Amino acid sequence: NVRVGIQNKRHPMPYDPANFSLTYSHSHKQTSGETTVYEREDNWRGALTYTWTPVFKAWEPFRKMKTRSKWADILKRFGLNWLPQNVGFSTEMTRNYYELQERDMEDLGGSQLPLTFSSQFLWNRELTLRWDLTRNLHMNFQSATHAEVEEPYAPVNKERYPDAYAAWKDSVRTSLRHMGTPLDYSQSFSVSYQVPLNLIPIFDWLNANANDTATYNWARGTSLD
């Protein structure tokens, strides 16, 4: 896990290194025995996370109005946030590969059974945005994409199957350039507004709130070849 704590403390900038966090891990397991030539499994995980929380003053064009009238409070307290409160993005890749080579125990010549293998390569991406446009208007947006990096159905073993390995690399590169094949996608948007009736003298005893939420979900269906 790598994170550099370099940041402009007074005015955090979107390009500050502290906004980024990088994670990488790899595990490998290999065994062999009387009935197996070898059995191995590899797991990879890489992730990049970005988050930016700007520090700024809201634009308040009427704050210095020279009047003591309470009717002007709704204007004097108006402030527009020209930047969001928080922006976040994360991308994660995980890959699993399993390979098993068994011995043919009925063949005294030491022949081997067909190779057994499985592979999965996933790419997940998420985006979050929180923006309070004013003191009373709040918005939140979230989206998530789960995708699969397309791989040919072939063992990924450079030493034993160099041609299949070359085809695998070409397929993976092409799929990565196209951001993978989406498996599912979801997004949500919510907005809330507190009507500033309490700043109007004749309605200072009233409160009113409005809220709305919209969601969208999509999942890839079964493909028929």
FENUR-V786749 format. One record per backbone hydrogen bond with DSSP energy under -1.0 kcal/mol. CO is the residue of the C=O (numbers start at 0). NH is the residue of the N-H. If there is no record, write none. Layout:
CO:NH / CO:NH
//
This chain:
1:21 / 3:5 / 5:17 / 12:15 / 15:18 / 16:19 / 18:50 / 20:48 / 21:1 / 22:46 / 24:44 / 26:42 / 28:40 / 30:38 / 34:102 / 35:32 / 37:100 / 38:30 / 39:98 / 40:28 / 41:96 / 42:26 / 43:94 / 44:24 / 45:92 / 46:22 / 47:90 / 48:20 / 49:88 / 51:86 / 58:79 / 59:62 / 61:64 / 64:66 / 68:71 / 69:72 / 71:75 / 72:76 / 74:77 / 79:58 / 85:129 / 86:51 / 87:127 / 88:49 / 89:125 / 90:47 / 91:123 / 92:45 / 93:121 / 94:43 / 95:119 / 96:41 / 97:117 / 98:39 / 99:115 / 100:36 / 100:37 / 101:112 / 102:104 / 103:106 / 106:109 / 110:103 / 115:99 / 117:97 / 119:95 / 120:148 / 121:93 / 122:146 / 123:91 / 124:144 / 125:89 / 126:142 / 127:87 / 128:140 / 129:84 / 129:85 / 130:138 / 132:80 / 135:193 / 136:133 / 137:191 / 138:130 / 139:189 / 140:128 / 141:187 / 142:126 / 143:185 / 144:124 / 145:182 / 145:183 / 146:122 / 147:180 / 151:153 / 154:156 / 156:160 / 160:164 / 161:165 / 162:166 / 163:167 / 164:168 / 165:169 / 166:170 / 167:171 / 168:172 / 169:173 / 170:174 / 171:175 / 172:176 / 173:177 / 174:179 / 175:178 / 180:147 / 182:219 / 183:145 / 184:217 / 185:143 / 186:215 / 187:141 / 188:213 / 189:139 / 190:211 / 191:137 / 192:209 / 194:196 / 195:198 / 196:199 / 199:202 / 200:203 / 202:205 / 207:194 / 209:192 / 211:190 / 213:188 / 215:186 / 217:184
//
